[in-house]
Amino acid sequence: MQARLSAKYASRRTQAIETAALSGGRFRVHYQIGEGAARPHWIEETGVCLIGSDGSLMGAIGCLRNITEEKEREERLTYLT
């Protein structure tokens, strides 16, 4: 997934996961894939980091959700206000 992200969104995603790993908690981040396409897609990624007994990051479990329509609706409402 990281390879499909621009540097801006890759950095945002990495920071969210690293922060969660340090706190042993959950993460939630929104980012865009397909930049430069006629209609890029917005993704919401949520998950929880799995921390080993030694405190190291073992992995993460999460879910990706397409939120493109929600983002487009937000943009229209912002434009109208």
C-alpha positions as CSV (number, residue, x, y, z in Angstrom):
1,M,0.0,0.0,0.0
2,Q,2.8,2.4,0.9
3,A,4.2,2.3,-2.6
4,R,0.9,3.7,-4.0
5,L,0.9,6.8,-1.8
6,S,2.5,10.2,-2.5
7,A,5.3,11.2,-0.1
8,K,2.8,13.5,1.8
9,Y,0.3,10.7,2.5
10,A,3.0,8.0,3.0
11,S,4.5,10.2,5.7
12,R,1.1,10.8,7.4
13,R,0.3,7.0,7.4
14,T,3.7,6.1,8.8
15,Q,3.5,8.7,11.5
16,A,0.0,7.4,12.6
17,I,1.2,3.8,12.8
18,E,4.5,4.7,14.6
19,T,2.6,6.8,17.1
20,A,0.2,4.0,17.8
21,A,3.1,1.5,18.1
22,L,4.8,3.6,20.7
23,S,1.6,3.9,22.8
24,G,0.4,0.3,22.1
25,G,-2.8,1.7,20.8
26,R,-5.1,2.2,17.8
27,F,-4.5,4.3,14.7
28,R,-6.8,6.0,12.2
29,V,-5.6,7.8,9.2
30,H,-7.1,9.2,5.9
31,Y,-5.1,9.3,2.7
32,Q,-5.6,9.6,-1.0
33,I,-4.5,7.0,-3.6
34,G,-4.4,7.5,-7.3
35,E,-3.3,11.1,-7.2
36,G,-3.3,12.6,-10.7
37,A,-6.1,10.3,-11.8
38,A,-9.4,11.8,-13.0
39,R,-11.0,10.7,-9.7
40,P,-8.6,9.8,-6.9
41,H,-9.8,7.6,-4.1
42,W,-9.8,8.5,-0.4
43,I,-9.1,5.7,2.1
44,E,-9.7,5.5,5.8
45,E,-7.3,3.0,7.5
46,T,-7.9,2.0,11.1
47,G,-6.1,-0.6,13.1
48,V,-4.3,-1.6,16.2
49,C,-0.6,-2.3,16.6
50,L,0.5,-5.6,18.0
51,I,3.3,-5.2,20.5
52,G,5.6,-8.0,21.6
53,S,6.6,-8.8,25.1
54,D,9.9,-7.0,24.5
55,G,8.0,-3.8,23.5
56,S,8.8,-4.2,19.8
57,L,6.2,-3.8,17.0
58,M,5.1,-7.3,15.9
59,G,2.6,-6.1,13.3
60,A,-0.8,-4.5,12.9
61,I,-4.3,-5.6,12.3
62,G,-6.6,-3.2,10.5
63,C,-9.2,-2.3,7.9
64,L,-9.3,-0.1,4.8
65,R,-12.5,1.6,3.9
66,N,-13.2,3.7,0.7
67,I,-14.4,7.1,1.9
68,T,-14.3,8.9,-1.4
69,E,-18.0,9.7,-1.5
70,E,-17.8,11.1,2.1
71,K,-14.8,13.3,1.2
72,E,-16.5,14.6,-2.0
73,R,-19.7,15.4,0.0
74,E,-17.6,17.3,2.6
75,E,-15.9,19.3,-0.2
76,R,-19.2,20.2,-1.7
77,L,-20.6,21.4,1.6
78,T,-17.4,23.4,2.3
79,Y,-17.7,25.0,-1.1
80,L,-21.4,25.9,-0.6
81,T,-20.7,27.6,2.8
